[in-house]
Amino acid sequence: MKDRIAASFARQSMMQTFGATLDYVAEGSVILFAPILPGCRQQQGFAHAALTFGLGDSAAGYAALTTIPENQDVVTAEIKINLIAPAIGDRLIAKGRVIKPGRRLIVVTSEVFALKDNTDTLVAILQGTMVPVQA
């Protein structure tokens, strides 16, 4: 399962652009990291919401992928984000997990934290639905 997730993650050019890394994989759970690079900041210097959303969506999607057969992949059907604090720090961590697995719909969530000076601050919560598709 870990090799499958790592291989898929390696094919995501957007995550490569963000400098994101895959940190942890278990059934129903994935953790991703990304540095807050100068090109990923908004006008006030915080991590841009697009980085926060992309990382959270990917963590949730890969958590879903851990729960389905190897001949399938997932796509996001819908996902919402609540931005709850400025993403101030050096990097983001996204912790994705499956709320309810299913054959047709997989309900997922992720929490995104900003890390600064060994302190993590919850900056966003995402919840959505992933749909299995043929790989």
N, C-alpha and C positions, 0 to 999 in steps of 0.2 A: 504494500500500500504506500509506504513512504517513497519508494522509487517511482511509482506511478505519479504521485503528487509532484515530486521534485522534477520529473521529466516534463510534465505539463507546465509547471511554473517557469522552467527554463525557456519555454517557447513564448512567454508573454513579453513582447518587446516593450510594452508600456511599463511593466514592473522593472525591466532592465534599465529603462530611461530614468526611472525614479531611484535606481540604486537599491531596490527592495531585495530583501533576502528572506528565505524560508527558514524559520527557526525551529518549529515544532510541528509534528504531525502525529495524531492519534485518531482512532475512529471517532468521528463526529467533532473533531477539534483541530484547529490549525492556528499557528501564530506566525505573523509576518512582521518584519522590521523594515523601516525605510529612513534614511537620513533626511533631514529637512535641508535640502540643497538650496543654494541661492536662487536657482531657477524655479523653485517650487514654493516661493513665498508670495504672499499678497502684499498690498501696498503698505501695510502697517508692520510688516516683518514677520508675521506669524506664518505657519504652514498654511498654504492655500487649501480651501475646502475640497478642491478637486483631488489633491493628494490624499487627504483624509478619506474622502469617499472611495477613491480607487483602491486604496489599501484595505479599507473595511469591506468593500464588496468582494475583493479577491479572497480575503481571509474567510468570509462566509461561504463563498462559492467552493473553495477548496475543502472546507469542512464538509459541505454537502457531498462533494465528490468521493470522500472517504466512505460513504454509506451505500454506494450503488455499484453494480457489477462493472467489471473492467471493460466491457464492450460499450459502455455508455460514458457520456460526458454530461456537463451541466451548463445551462445558460441562465442568466438572471431574468426572471419574468417581471419582477418588480422589487424595488428596495427603497426604503425611505431612510433618511438620516435626520437625527436631531443633533445639531451642533450646540454643545452646552458650555464650552469654555474656549478661549483662544488657545490655539495649538502653539504654545511657546516652548521652545526647547531645541535640542540637537537632533532628535529623531522621534519617529512615531512607532508605536507598536500596536498591531491590530490582532485581537483575539477573536477568531471566528468559531462559532459552534452551531451545531444542529439542535433545534428545538424539537422538531418532529420530522423524522424521516418518512418517506413515502415513495411509492412507485411512480406516481405522476407529479406530485408536488412535494418539495422539501422546504419546510419552514426553518429559517436561519436567523441568526443574530450575530452581530459583532460589536465589540467595544474597542474604541481607538483611544490610546493614551499618548500624551506628549511626555517625553523623558527629558529632564533637565536636572543636572547636579544630583543624580541618583534619586530623584523624586519623580514619580509618575502622576500625571494629572489626567483624569478622564475628560476627553474633549468631544467625543461623539459616540452616539449609540445608533446602530443601524439595525433594521429588521426588514426581512423580505422573504421572497419565495424563489427557489431555484427549481428549474424544470429539467429532468433528465432527457437527454437526446442521444441518438446513436452516434458513437464516436467515428 
